[in-house]
Amino acid sequence: MNLPTRHIVKNAKKIKHILFKDPYAQYKEDLNLTNQPFYFEGDNNTAILLIHGWTSTPYEVRRLGSFLNEAGFTVSGPMLKGHGTFPKELEGVSWEEWLEDMRKEYIRLRNSHEKVIIGGTSIGASLAILLAIEFSEIAGLILLATPYKIKAEKLAVVFAKTSRLINSYNNKYYPPTFGARTTVTRLISYQSYPIESALEVFELIKRSRENVAKVKQPCLMIQSSSDHVVTKKSLEHLYDNIGSERKEMQYVHRAYHTFISDIKNEKVFEDILNFIKPL
């Protein structure tokens, strides 16, 4: 499968101080970019592959990508198959196809850079885990909002399998506190989804959880303390079970599950940069 055309920015430093802009205001300026992949070329011979979450688009990680590019890194944010258009495009798409999308982009980056670091949010983190196991030369991982274990996961799978017999689609749910209509995560995502695609997500999460002990690369894990999607101890379980010798974990507060596109605390971006600089 061919990935969508990449938008190449030779010098993303013109996006300087992006951290200090309100994410919603930035979104309104970037309406023509919200369903596009991106590629920011750096100058330090290290590339970062950023993977967006399910039903979302690469715009979810674009602001982080711009910040890391300012520090000299090449940053690529490709689009997972079935995303960035209409929910119907997710029909029949398997999690293996998403992994193949990212595998191809990783190989492209590896062939032109000395080192490659992988980062992902939500199922993007699950895909990053599987890539890290497959390619031991990956220099490090940034795992954001990793769904190590979904709340009531077994029940949710049973419900999905049963409900698809009646209705093939379902609608998104947002907690009242964090589901404001100006939340960028909400604005760029599909608001309904094929139930079959949700089952692919559950299988991907299961595969990454079962194999996470095989990950050996340095790893930074960040989760929202208010995450309504994952179990309360999801981050601790991930930290305890991942095979990395060098690993760090931290929480952000009062944030939606996939927080990275809406967060206004620039310290998270700086923590990510400080983690990957020595890799």
N, C-alpha and C positions, 0 to 999 in steps of 0.2 A: 504494500500500500504506500502511495506517495503522500508524504506529509504536506500540509498547506504551505504555500509560499511564505518564506520568512521575511519579516520586516527588519532590514539591517540598519542599525544606527552606528555609524563610525565613531561618533563621539557623543555619548549620552550625558556628558558633563553639563550640557545645556539644561538638563533636568535637575540641576543643582538645587539643594534645599527642598527636594520633594517631600522630605519627612515633615516639614513644617507647614505643609499645605493640608487643609482638611480633605480627607479621602473622598468625601462626596463632591466637594468642589472640583477636585482633580478628575473625578469620574465624569462630571458634566463637560469638562474641557476635552476629555478623551473619548467621547461617544463613538467616534469612528474607529477606535482601537479595541473596544471592549470584547469583540468576538474574533480577534486576530492573534496569531502567534507572534512572538518577537524574538529578535536576535541582536544583542548588543555586543559589538566587538571590543575586546579589551586589549591590553598591551603587556600582561605579565605572564603569558603562556599557560595560564590556568583557566579552565572553563568550568562553569557551573550549570548543570542541567536542573531546571526548576519544573516540577510537575504539578499541575493544578488538580483540583478535586473533582469528584463525580458531579455531573450535571452543570459544572461551572466552565470557565474558560481560562486561558493563560493570563488574562488581565488580573486574575486573583493574585498572582505572584509578580506582576509587572513592576509594581512600585518597589518591592524588595529587589527585583532584578536591576532596576535603575540605580538603586543605592549601591549595590555590590559592583556594578559596572564603573561607578564613579571611583571605586577603589582599585580599578585596573583589571578586573576579571571580565572575561567573555561570559555572557549569560544568555542561555537559550531557554525559551519558554514555548515549546511546541504544543499542538492541540491534540488531545486524545480523540480517537475515532468516535464519531457520533455526537460530538460536542460543538457548541458555537453556532448551531443552526436552529433545529427544531427537535423537540423530544422524540418525535417519530424516528429520527436518525439513529437513536440508540437501540432500536429494535434489532434483534439478531446479532448485536455486537458482544463479543465475549471478552472477559478480562484478559485472556491471553493475547487478544489483538491490541489491547491497551499496552500490555507489556512489550509487545513487538514494536509498537510505535516508539516507545521510549528506548528500546534496545537499539533501533536503527539510529536514533538521534545521538545516543551515547557513543556509538561507534564512529559517527561523523566527527564528534568533538574529540574523541580520543586520537583519531588519526591526524588531527591538526594542532593538538595541544599536549604539553608535557604531562599535565595532570588534569583530572576531571573529578569534580565534587558533585554529588547528587543531593538535591533537596526536594521535598514534596510536602503537600498539605493534604490531610485526610487520606483518601485512597491513593493520592499521589505519594504519600509516605509509605503506604503498603507496597506500591510498585517500586519505590526506591529501595526498600528492604530486599525485594527479590532480585533487583539488578545488582545490588552489592554482593549478594551471595553468588550470582553468576559470574561477576567480573571482580575478582579479588584485587585487581589493580586500582579500583576506584579509591580515591584518596580520602574521602570522608563523607559523612551523611548529616543532613539537616532534616530532622523528622518533626513536622509540625502537625498538631491535631491528629496524631496517629490513632486510628481506631483499633487498638490492640484487642479490645473486647467491647462490643456494642451492648447497651443496656437491654436486658431481656432478649438476648440474641436468639436463643433457641426458639422462644415463643414468636419472635418477629419472623423468623424463617418459616415456621409452620403457618403463621397468618398469611404471609406472602404467597405461599404455595396454594393455600386454600382460596384466598381472595381473587387470585388470577383466574379462577374458574368462573367468577362472576363478572369481574371487571379487569381489563388488562392494564389499566393505568391507575395511578394514585397521585394525590396532591401533596406538596411539601407542607411541613408543619414548622412554624417558628415560635419560640417562646415569646410571650408578650414583652418581656423586659428587653430582649435582644433582637427582636424581629422587626424593628422599625423599617418603614418603606424606603428610607434613605440609606439603609445598610447596603454597602456595595456588593457584598457577598450575595445578597438577595436579588439585587438588580441585574446582575450578570448571569444568574443561574436559571435553568429551566425550573418552572414552578409546578410542573407535573412530570411524571416519568413512567416508563414502562415497568411494570412489576417484575418482568423477566430480567430487566437490567439490574434491579435491586438485588435479585438473587445472585447475579454475577458478582456484585459487590460483596455480598456475604461470603461467597466462595473465595474471592481474592483476599479478604480479611483473614479467613481461616488459614489459607495457604501461608500468608506472611507470618501469622502468629505461630504456626507449627514449625516454621523454619528459622525464626528470628535468632536462635542460639548460634546459627552458622555465620551470622554477621560478625566480622572481625575488625572492621574499619572504625576509626574514631567517630563518635556520634554525639550530636547535640539534639536533645529532645525537649520540645516546648509544647505545653498543653494549657488550655483555658481551665481555670478552677471552676468555672460555671458551665463547662461543656455538658450539654443536655443529650448528646448522642452516645458518648462512651460511658463505661462504668466508672464509678468514683475512683477506684484504684488502678485505672487503666494505665496511667503513666508510670506508676510505681512497678506494676507488673512488667511493663515493657523494659524499664530500666534494669530490673532484676534478671530478666531472661535473655536480654540481648547479649551476644557473645563478645562485644567490644571490650577491650581492656581500658581504653580511654573513653569515658562517657560522662556526659553532664545532662542534668534535667532541671527544668524550671517551669514555674507556672506564670501565666498572665491572669489578671483578674477582671471580672465584669466584661467578659468577651464571649462572643458567639463561638460555636464549635470551630469553624474555619475562620480564624480571627485575623489572618495576616493581611487581608486587603483593607480592613477597617481600623486596625489598631492605630492609635495616635501617640503611643509611647515609643519614641524613637530608640529607646534603650534596647528593645528587642532586636532591632536591625543592627545596632552596634554590637550586641552580644553575639549575633550570628557572624558578623564580620570578624570579631576578635577570636572566635573559635576557629574559623577557617584559615586565617592568615598564616599560622605556623604549619599548616598541613603540607 
